[in-house]
Amino acid sequence: MPMQNLQLTLDRVAENLALDEALLDAAEANEIKSDVLRLWELPTYCVVLGRSSSAEIEVDLASCREDAVPVLRRASGGGTIVAGPGCMMYTLVLSLNEDCESPPIDQTHRFVLEKVSAALTTSNFQVYPAGISDLAGRFAVTAPLQKFSGNAMRLKRRHLLYHGTLLYDFDLSRISRWLAKPTRVPQYRSERAHADFVTNLPFDRSVLTQRLLTCWQAEQPLTDWPRQATTKITNAKYGEGAPWAIHIPD
């Protein structure tokens, strides 16, 4: 069955994180029969940690509280991100080969990132997989690579969730404001600060959307998404006092 697309942003940050997880669960339960590409973009800013990331180490919590920026945790691994207007989020729910219960993580990163790299490369902007799970680009052959996408995954028995950020019109100063200096950096970053290391893609939202839909051949809309499961996960993991709601402004 061809891949389906879901272009849907829910009202709250927590609901959007829960929906990604609910899509994976629904595919695993055979409630969704096809692979899925979801595209979404938050209208307000937030900080999202990986499943095992430390908020005290990776986030400037004082600045987040001062600016009323929510800090939450997601179901996948990877590092901490800042998201919001000008940062498209993409989510892939992919079925695994029945002969391979758990594909190597690096193989999965390579498959997705090479496919997206090819879709986003133009004659004026070359895109490459970089580090463990980044996408980076340069406008000139001699220019250093700059990151515009961080990615993470979660594996289940028969499906995987792969999702990431795509900066295209993002206020990059927010990253330095709300994230601490990283404890581990990819080799291609060298000693560059956030402001020198990160960039925006040279596309507007409509072009970026079409390139991703075409890349994954996801032209058919997914109309029956897991509403009840999304609400259940939201309440369990992001409600008042719940473990993944690290800082939710009043």
C-alpha positions as CSV (number, residue, x, y, z in Angstrom):
1,M,0.0,0.0,0.0
2,P,1.4,3.5,-0.9
3,M,2.6,5.7,2.0
4,Q,0.0,8.0,3.4
5,N,0.5,11.6,4.6
6,L,-0.9,13.4,7.6
7,Q,-0.5,17.1,7.6
8,L,-1.7,17.9,11.0
9,T,-0.6,20.1,13.9
10,L,-2.7,19.8,17.1
11,D,-3.3,22.6,19.6
12,R,-0.8,21.7,22.3
13,V,2.9,20.7,22.2
14,A,2.2,17.6,24.3
15,E,-0.6,16.4,21.9
16,N,1.8,16.6,19.0
17,L,4.4,14.5,20.7
18,A,1.8,12.1,21.8
19,L,0.4,11.8,18.2
20,D,3.8,10.7,16.9
21,E,3.9,7.9,19.5
22,A,0.3,7.0,18.9
23,L,0.9,6.6,15.1
24,L,3.7,4.1,15.9
25,D,1.5,2.2,18.3
26,A,-1.4,2.1,15.7
27,A,0.9,0.8,13.0
28,E,2.2,-1.9,15.3
29,A,-1.3,-2.9,16.2
30,N,-2.2,-3.1,12.5
31,E,-4.7,-0.3,12.9
32,I,-2.9,1.7,10.2
33,K,-2.1,-0.5,7.2
34,S,0.4,1.7,5.4
35,D,3.6,3.6,6.2
36,V,3.0,7.2,7.2
37,L,4.6,10.6,6.6
38,R,3.4,13.3,9.0
39,L,4.3,17.0,8.5
40,W,3.6,19.5,11.3
41,E,4.8,22.8,12.6
42,L,4.2,24.3,16.0
43,P,2.9,27.9,16.2
44,T,4.7,28.6,19.5
45,Y,8.2,27.7,20.7
46,C,9.2,24.8,22.9
47,V,12.1,22.7,23.9
48,V,12.0,18.9,23.5
49,L,14.4,16.4,25.1
50,G,15.2,12.9,23.9
51,R,14.0,10.0,25.9
52,S,17.2,9.8,28.0
53,S,18.4,13.4,27.9
54,S,19.0,15.4,31.0
55,A,17.1,18.7,31.3
56,E,19.5,20.0,33.9
57,I,22.5,19.4,31.6
58,E,21.1,20.2,28.1
59,V,18.6,23.0,28.7
60,D,18.9,26.5,30.2
61,L,15.8,25.9,32.4
62,A,16.0,29.4,34.0
63,S,15.7,31.0,30.6
64,C,12.8,28.7,29.6
65,R,11.0,29.6,32.8
66,E,11.6,33.3,32.3
67,D,10.3,33.2,28.7
68,A,7.4,30.8,29.5
69,V,8.8,28.2,27.1
70,P,7.5,24.6,27.7
71,V,10.1,21.8,28.1
72,L,8.9,18.3,27.4
73,R,10.3,14.8,26.7
74,R,9.6,12.7,23.6
75,A,9.4,8.9,23.2
76,S,12.5,8.6,20.9
77,G,16.2,9.0,21.6
78,G,18.5,11.6,20.3
79,G,19.4,15.1,21.6
80,T,17.5,18.1,22.7
81,I,15.9,20.4,20.2
82,V,14.1,23.8,20.0
83,A,11.0,23.9,17.8
84,G,8.4,26.4,16.8
85,P,7.5,28.7,13.9
86,G,9.8,28.2,10.9
87,C,10.8,24.6,12.0
88,M,8.9,21.9,10.1
89,M,8.7,18.6,11.9
90,Y,8.5,15.5,9.9
91,T,7.5,12.0,11.2
92,L,7.9,8.7,9.4
93,V,6.3,5.5,10.6
94,L,7.9,2.7,8.6
95,S,7.3,-1.0,8.5
96,L,10.3,-3.2,9.1
97,N,11.4,-6.1,6.9
98,E,9.9,-9.3,8.3
99,D,13.2,-11.0,8.0
100,C,15.0,-8.4,10.1
101,E,13.5,-7.9,13.6
102,S,15.8,-5.0,14.5
103,P,17.8,-3.4,11.7
104,P,21.1,-1.7,12.7
105,I,20.5,1.9,13.9
106,D,23.2,3.3,11.6
107,Q,21.6,1.5,8.6
108,T,18.2,3.1,9.4
109,H,19.7,6.6,9.8
110,R,21.6,6.2,6.5
111,F,18.4,5.1,4.6
112,V,16.3,8.0,5.7
113,L,18.9,10.7,5.7
114,E,20.2,9.9,2.3
115,K,16.7,9.9,0.9
116,V,15.9,13.3,2.4
117,S,19.3,14.7,1.4
118,A,18.6,13.9,-2.2
119,A,15.2,15.6,-2.0
120,L,16.6,18.8,-0.5
121,T,19.8,19.3,-2.5
122,T,19.7,22.0,-5.2
123,S,22.3,23.4,-7.5
124,N,23.0,26.2,-4.9
125,F,22.7,24.2,-1.7
126,Q,24.3,20.8,-1.1
127,V,22.9,18.6,1.6
128,Y,24.6,15.7,3.4
129,P,24.0,13.4,6.3
130,A,26.4,14.4,9.0
131,G,27.3,13.3,12.5
132,I,25.2,10.4,13.8
133,S,21.7,11.6,12.7
134,D,22.0,15.2,11.4
135,L,21.4,16.8,8.1
136,A,23.7,19.6,7.1
137,G,24.3,21.8,4.1
138,R,26.5,24.4,2.5
139,F,26.0,27.1,-0.1
140,A,29.6,27.0,-1.4
141,V,32.0,24.1,-1.8
142,T,34.5,25.7,0.6
143,A,32.0,26.7,3.3
144,P,31.7,24.6,6.5
145,L,28.7,22.4,6.8
146,Q,25.9,23.9,8.9
147,K,23.2,21.8,10.6
148,F,19.5,22.4,9.8
149,S,18.1,19.0,10.9
150,G,18.4,16.7,13.9
151,N,16.7,13.3,13.9
152,A,15.8,10.5,16.2
153,M,14.1,7.1,16.1
154,R,12.3,4.6,18.2
155,L,12.1,0.9,17.2
156,K,9.3,-1.6,17.9
157,R,9.0,-5.2,16.8
158,R,7.5,-4.6,13.4
159,H,7.7,-0.8,12.9
160,L,9.9,2.2,13.6
161,L,9.3,5.8,14.3
162,Y,11.7,8.2,12.7
163,H,11.3,11.9,13.1
164,G,13.2,15.2,13.0
165,T,13.4,18.9,12.5
166,L,13.8,20.9,9.3
167,L,14.7,24.5,9.9
168,Y,13.6,26.8,7.1
169,D,12.6,30.1,8.6
170,F,13.5,29.7,12.2
171,D,14.7,32.4,14.6
172,L,18.1,30.8,15.3
173,S,18.9,33.0,18.3
174,R,16.3,31.0,20.3
175,I,18.6,28.0,20.2
176,S,21.4,29.8,22.1
177,R,18.9,31.3,24.5
178,W,17.3,28.0,25.6
179,L,19.9,25.3,25.1
180,A,23.0,24.8,27.1
181,K,26.4,24.2,25.5
182,P,26.3,20.6,24.4
183,T,28.4,18.1,26.3
184,R,29.1,16.0,23.1
185,V,29.5,17.5,19.7
186,P,29.9,15.8,16.2
187,Q,33.3,16.2,14.7
188,Y,32.0,18.4,11.8
189,R,30.8,21.0,14.3
190,S,34.3,21.6,15.7
191,E,34.2,24.4,18.3
192,R,31.4,26.5,16.7
193,A,28.7,28.1,18.8
194,H,25.0,27.4,18.1
195,A,24.8,30.7,16.1
196,D,27.6,29.7,13.7
197,F,26.7,26.0,13.5
198,V,23.0,26.1,12.6
199,T,21.3,27.5,9.5
200,N,18.0,27.6,7.7
201,L,17.1,25.7,4.5
202,P,16.7,28.0,1.4
203,F,13.0,26.9,0.9
204,D,9.7,28.3,1.9
205,R,7.2,25.9,3.6
206,S,5.2,25.0,0.5
207,V,8.3,24.0,-1.4
208,L,9.7,22.0,1.5
209,T,6.3,20.2,2.0
210,Q,6.1,19.2,-1.7
211,R,9.7,18.0,-1.8
212,L,9.0,15.7,1.2
213,L,5.7,14.4,-0.2
214,T,7.4,13.6,-3.5
215,C,10.4,12.1,-1.9
216,W,8.4,9.6,0.1
217,Q,5.6,9.2,-2.6
218,A,3.1,10.0,0.1
219,E,0.3,11.6,-1.9
220,Q,-2.6,9.9,-0.2
221,P,-4.0,11.6,2.9
222,L,-4.4,9.6,6.1
223,T,-7.8,10.6,7.4
224,D,-8.3,8.2,10.3
225,W,-5.6,9.1,12.8
226,P,-5.5,7.7,16.3
227,R,-7.4,10.4,18.3
228,Q,-8.3,8.4,21.4
229,A,-4.8,7.0,21.8
230,T,-3.3,10.5,21.4
231,T,-5.5,11.8,24.2
232,K,-4.6,8.8,26.4
233,I,-0.8,9.3,25.9
234,T,-1.1,13.1,26.4
235,N,-2.9,12.6,29.7
236,A,-0.6,9.8,31.0
237,K,2.8,11.4,30.1
238,Y,2.2,15.1,29.9
239,G,-0.6,15.9,32.3
240,E,-0.1,17.8,35.6
241,G,2.8,16.1,37.5
242,A,3.3,13.5,34.7
243,P,6.9,12.4,34.1
244,W,7.5,13.9,30.6
245,A,6.1,17.4,31.4
246,I,9.3,18.9,32.7
247,H,8.2,22.5,32.6
248,I,4.7,23.6,31.4
249,P,4.0,27.3,31.9
250,D,0.8,28.2,33.7
